[in-house]
Amino acid sequence: MTDTTYTQTPEDDLIMISALQHYIFCPRQCALIHTEQAWAESRLTAEGRIMHERVHEAGNESRGDVRISRGVPLRSLRLGLVGMADVVEFHRVSKDFWQPFPVEYKRGKPKPDHSDMIQLCAQAACLEEMMNVEVPKGALYYGRTHRRHDVVFDKALRVELEKTAMAVRELLATSRTPEPVYAKRCENCSLVAECLPKTIARHKSAKRYLSGVIKEP
């Protein structure tokens, strides 16, 4: 945990843990979803939703020294976050202590950015606050590769989590949606039809051009 001091966030002002990943992918997408309440399902989001539903519906179980809880509600008043963990494993460390170990399921494959790791780290931070226990690591399971990747919640990742949570809070507090900036990632966004990054960008460019021409002596 870092030494950063936070005031506790009122429960009505908590933001979804998923907003952190949306923000890292694209601040405009984050605002469209969490401020404008825009949503559109694509094949990719549908596959991801179905995966999460299947995980949550599997129920709790015990496997020797591991207890598995699914669909675990999460909350952190310190970071101002609320959400749900796909799976929290509890590993027996001693007779009276079971170590929490969050596991997040993803439809695709590992991403080049830290968005998945930050989402998982946020789940760990919630568990730490709720259970008053250290959660040093967790895991990401990717459906496309059928592989599980352990994630260590080191100081650098925790600092990145706190900076991202603060940035998302500041963005949503403005109730403003950033202008679109078209990039290759836009083609994989389920909100591309609502966002219209190419169309709006062309409109803005033409408007700036005409304004410049009119101002010329």
HELIX and SHEET records of a PDB file:
HELIX    1   1 GLU A   11  ASP A   13  5                                   3    
HELIX    2   2 SER A   18  PHE A   25  1                                   8    
HELIX    3   3 PRO A   27  HIS A   34  1                                   8    
HELIX    4   4 ARG A   43  GLU A   57  1                                  15    
HELIX    5   5 SER A  115  MET A  131  1                                  17    
HELIX    6   6 LYS A  155  THR A  174  1                                  20    
HELIX    7   7 LYS A  184  ASN A  188  5                                   5    
HELIX    8   8 VAL A  192  CYS A  195  1                                   4    
HELIX    9   9 PRO A  197  LYS A  215  1                                  19    
SHEET    1   A 4 ILE A  15  MET A  16  0                                        
SHEET    2   A 4 LEU A  81  SER A  94  1                                        
SHEET    3   A 4 VAL A  66  SER A  76 -1                                        
SHEET    4   A 4 GLU A  61  ARG A  63 -1                                        
SHEET    1   B 5 ILE A  15  MET A  16  0                                        
SHEET    2   B 5 LEU A  81  SER A  94  1                                        
SHEET    3   B 5 PHE A  97  LYS A 106 -1                                        
SHEET    4   B 5 LYS A 137  TYR A 142  1                                        
SHEET    5   B 5 ARG A 147  VAL A 152 -1                                        
END                                                                             
